[in-house]
């Protein structure tokens, strides 16, 4: 995920409340933010989106959830992010998982790699933070002919009356400038980004699952979001977290919570 001094999509910055730094919440991000589920990686294998042997680059890697899954599949994986704090967490998580990924500091808009260096470029939970035309162009540059770019999301789903909708309303109470609520987990504009950069054979895939979160883990997950600890002052984060704890205790007694999520993929091939 990008930090404030990295090139970013201005619309994304406005939507998520101005200056956003996930480095400020790296520990919660690594501990509580559920990564892409195994079913996502099973889909990549079944559809031939990630095959062996392959040199993969994961951009905007954050704590490395997507890169780590690719490494588990046996791909030679490099990961890039502008945040030293997030990549430090990624290295620790890789060690615990028994996999190795090469981490490089940099931005999606100016990749520090040679032309045609990779077979696969992935971007998980981060495309909206980029200057998207530049990121798509750079992805095409570093891919070999026939290489694949794959953009993926794993988003919570606010549904009428569910804990996600209530949590989003609480975020807005504490951070009215946040415009990341009411998402559907679908991003058709990303297909235009790929097509404009010359990618062909565009495809999408999606499925929904329930992701379990304990009350404590859900609070940590929300603290690690763009609308809370990545953008609010520390004192405001504490006030929000206390309010969320009270909300969960009063109205959502199930523990663990079953949080509906949508996995969504857009992918294309370099001509």
C-alpha positions in Angstrom: 0.0 0.0 0.0 1.2 3.5 -0.8 2.3 6.1 1.6 1.6 9.8 1.3 4.8 10.7 -0.5 4.2 8.0 -3.2 2.5 8.7 -6.5 -1.2 8.1 -6.0 -4.5 8.4 -7.7 -5.8 11.8 -6.5 -9.4 10.5 -6.6 -8.4 7.6 -4.3 -6.8 10.1 -1.8 -10.0 12.2 -1.8 -12.2 9.1 -1.4 -10.2 7.7 1.5 -9.8 11.0 3.4 -6.7 12.7 2.3 -3.3 11.7 3.6 -3.1 8.0 4.2 -0.2 6.0 5.5 -0.6 2.3 6.1 2.9 2.3 7.7 1.4 3.9 10.7 -0.7 0.8 11.3 1.7 -1.9 10.1 1.4 -4.1 13.2 -2.4 -4.2 13.1 -2.2 -4.7 9.3 0.0 -7.7 9.7 -1.8 -9.2 12.7 -5.5 -8.7 11.9 -6.0 -8.1 8.2 -7.0 -11.4 6.6 -5.2 -12.1 3.4 -6.5 -13.6 0.3 -8.1 -17.0 1.1 -6.8 -20.3 -0.2 -9.7 -20.5 -2.6 -8.2 -17.5 -4.4 -4.9 -19.3 -5.0 -6.8 -22.4 -6.0 -8.6 -20.4 -8.6 -5.3 -18.9 -10.0 -4.0 -22.5 -10.4 -7.2 -23.9 -11.9 -7.5 -21.1 -14.5 -3.8 -21.1 -15.3 -3.3 -17.6 -14.1 -0.3 -18.5 -12.0 1.7 -21.5 -13.4 5.2 -22.9 -13.0 7.8 -22.0 -13.7 7.1 -18.3 -13.4 8.7 -15.1 -12.3 6.1 -13.1 -10.4 6.1 -9.5 -9.3 3.6 -8.3 -6.7 3.2 -4.5 -6.6 1.8 -2.6 -3.7 2.4 -5.8 -1.7 1.8 -4.3 1.8 2.5 -7.2 4.3 2.9 -9.6 1.4 -0.3 -11.6 1.6 -0.6 -12.1 -2.2 3.2 -12.5 -2.7 3.4 -15.1 0.0 0.6 -17.1 -1.5 2.4 -17.1 -4.9 5.7 -18.2 -3.2 3.8 -21.1 -1.6 2.7 -22.1 -5.0 6.3 -22.3 -6.0 6.7 -19.2 -8.1 9.9 -17.1 -8.0 8.4 -14.1 -6.3 9.5 -10.4 -6.0 7.4 -7.9 -4.1 7.4 -4.1 -4.1 6.0 -1.5 -1.8 6.9 2.1 -0.8 6.6 1.3 3.0 9.5 -0.1 4.9 7.3 -0.7 7.9 4.9 -3.0 5.9 7.7 -4.9 4.2 9.4 -5.5 7.5 6.1 -7.1 8.7 6.0 -9.1 5.4 9.5 -10.5 5.9 8.5 -11.7 9.4 5.3 -13.3 8.2 7.3 -15.0 5.4 9.7 -16.5 7.9 6.9 -17.8 9.9 5.3 -19.3 6.8 8.6 -20.9 5.6 8.7 -19.1 2.3 11.1 -16.6 0.7 10.2 -13.5 -1.3 12.5 -10.7 -2.5 11.3 -7.4 -1.3 12.1 -4.1 -3.1 11.2 -0.6 -2.1 9.5 1.4 -4.9 6.3 2.5 -6.5 4.0 0.9 -9.1 4.4 4.0 -11.3 8.2 3.7 -11.7 9.2 0.0 -11.4 12.9 -0.5 -10.8 13.1 -3.5 -13.1 14.2 -4.2 -16.6 11.8 -4.7 -19.5 10.3 -8.2 -19.9 11.7 -9.3 -16.5 8.5 -11.1 -15.3 5.9 -13.6 -16.4 3.2 -12.4 -14.0 2.5 -9.0 -12.3 -0.1 -8.9 -9.6 -1.7 -6.1 -7.5 -3.8 -7.0 -4.5 -6.0 -4.6 -2.7 -4.0 -1.6 -4.0 -4.8 -0.6 -7.6 -7.0 2.3 -6.5 -4.0 3.9 -4.7 -1.9 4.1 -7.9 -1.8 6.5 -10.8 -3.5 3.8 -12.7 -2.5 4.5 -16.3 1.1 4.8 -15.3 0.9 1.6 -13.2 -0.7 -0.3 -16.1 1.9 0.9 -18.5 4.7 -0.1 -16.2 3.2 -3.5 -15.6 3.1 -4.0 -19.4 6.7 -2.9 -19.7 8.2 -5.4 -17.2 6.1 -8.3 -18.5 7.4 -10.6 -21.2 5.2 -11.0 -24.3 2.3 -13.2 -23.3 2.8 -12.4 -19.6 -0.1 -11.7 -17.4 -1.2 -8.8 -15.3 -3.7 -9.7 -12.5 -5.5 -7.2 -10.3 -7.3 -8.7 -7.3 -9.5 -7.5 -4.4 -10.7 -9.2 -1.2 -13.3 -6.8 0.1 -15.8 -6.8 3.0 -19.4 -6.4 1.9 -21.8 -4.0 3.7 -25.3 -5.5 3.6 -28.4 -4.0 5.2 -28.2 -4.5 9.0 -24.9 -6.4 9.0 -21.9 -5.7 11.2 -20.0 -4.3 8.2 -22.6 -1.7 7.4 -22.7 -0.7 11.1 -18.9 -0.5 11.2 -18.8 1.7 8.1 -21.4 4.0 9.7 -19.2 4.3 12.8 -16.1 5.1 10.7 -18.1 7.9 9.0 -19.1 9.3 12.4 -15.4 9.6 13.3 -14.0 10.4 9.9 -16.7 12.1 7.8 -14.2 12.7 4.9 -13.9 9.0 4.3 -15.7 7.9 1.2 -14.8 4.2 1.1 -18.1 3.0 2.4 -20.8 1.1 0.5 -18.5 -0.9 -1.7 -19.6 -3.8 -3.9 -16.2 -5.4 -4.4 -16.5 -4.9 -8.2 -14.2 -2.7 -10.2 -15.1 -2.6 -13.9 -12.9 0.5 -14.5 -9.8 -1.7 -14.0 -10.7 -3.5 -17.2 -10.4 -0.2 -19.0 -7.0 0.4 -17.4 -5.8 -2.9 -18.7 -7.2 -2.5 -22.2 -5.8 1.0 -22.5 -2.3 -0.3 -21.6 -2.6 -2.8 -24.5 -3.5 -5.9 -22.5 -5.7 -8.5 -24.4 -7.8 -11.5 -23.6 -9.3 -9.7 -20.6 -11.2 -11.8 -18.1 -12.8 -11.4 -14.7 -13.6 -13.8 -11.9 -15.3 -13.5 -8.5 -16.8 -15.4 -5.7 -18.1 -14.6 -2.2 -17.1 -16.2 1.1 -17.6 -15.6 4.8 -14.3 -14.6 6.6 -14.3 -15.3 10.4 -13.1 -12.5 12.7 -13.2 -12.5 16.4 -14.3 -9.3 18.0 -10.7 -8.4 18.8 -9.6 -9.2 15.3 -12.4 -7.2 13.7 -11.4 -4.2 15.8 -7.8 -4.7 14.7 -8.8 -5.1 11.1 -10.8 -1.9 11.1 -8.0 0.0 12.9 -5.8 -1.1 10.0 -8.1 0.4 7.4 -7.6 3.6 5.4 -10.5 5.4 7.2 -9.1 4.8 10.7 -5.5 4.4 11.9 -4.0 5.0 8.4 -5.5 8.5 8.4 -6.8 9.6 11.9 -4.7 11.0 14.8 -3.8 8.4 17.5 -6.3 9.8 20.0 -9.1 9.7 17.5 -8.2 6.1 16.7 -8.5 5.1 20.4 -11.9 6.8 20.6 -13.1 5.0 17.5 -11.8 1.6 18.7 -13.7 2.1 22.1 -16.9 2.9 20.2 -16.5 -0.1 18.0 -15.9 -2.4 21.0 -19.1 -1.1 22.6 -21.1 -1.6 19.4 -20.0 -5.2 19.0 -20.7 -6.0 22.6 -24.1 -4.5 22.5 -25.4 -5.6 19.1 -23.3 -8.3 17.5 -22.8 -11.0 20.1 -21.6 -13.7 17.8 -17.9 -14.4 18.2 -16.3 -15.1 15.8 -18.2 -12.8 13.5 -18.9 -14.1 10.0 -17.9 -11.2 7.7 -19.0 -11.5 4.1 -16.3 -10.8 1.5 -16.0 -10.8 -2.2 -12.9 -11.9 -4.2 -12.7 -10.1 -7.5 -10.1 -10.5 -10.3 -9.4 -8.6 -13.5 -6.7 -10.0 -15.7 -5.2 -9.7 -19.2 -2.2 -10.8 -21.3 0.5 -8.6 -22.7 0.3 -8.8 -26.5 
